[in-house]
């Protein structure tokens, strides 16, 4: 009788693990990375204009969608902060945001190129192209250059 219980226990444990992995896979498959397309986007505490604006973000701010509710997206950002944004304010433009306190943006893809400008943490950029571990970016104000991928999210 003990052998039968052991077999059933192993079977249930195996099926539980398989179901967990499947749910994780489908959760990741439905996740979406978007960016703000408006000049300024209001981030709200809930899915509607009746909820408070908890902060504002600028164009190209990247978001990782974790939930949808009608016309609203709940997201997580590079600092793991969460909020809600209306779908009319976002699109699928590739974007990054600086995550280091000081980031050099260079004239070309490599440390041998001149520093065009320096930015602080939290500056979003549109991704133009990639070359190795370097990303060519453009800010909403038009400033362009290359940034190393480990400096951004």
Steps between C-alpha positions, in 0.01 A plus 500: 500500500786741577642450152169608346493821708859575406419456129194727526698762694778504237243527220320793667831678571610455138168628362509798738845599376395462136189714554704765681754517216224522239330784687834684528564457128159632401529788747830604340365450151216743570725762665573799284761774501366835383608863520331834552420670168354822643721793601388441860311198632293500818557192711197424712432294811227299325342429161302818436513881493322505836819362661775732622798591284788359706780621271571613145745359246642636177504369144679165446475394867498116475232296677456129559128419488391255771120527471231641271162637602290621208684803359757512782836332556650425840876507467830470682792728413877483535484578873227238551244775563149417386222715359227521239510672163235539230574307180475818289822624665720204407633314196754231420791734420824343624633709786741491792549701818824571684541309825841628612561828684725632220492377141720618217339520158766478230540598137550136396476144631810473719685665786752640250231735367441849640245556776220703338310556826449344844167416658384393842283209606147488359544656155301317230615458139363355178716215368619566144732204446740264673861410433636230727439614857449863395165666432447807286236714672306821451342707776162670451683834468699365204834435670659183359793274574614154606465349847630172642221248562587431867419864580135469395186294561 
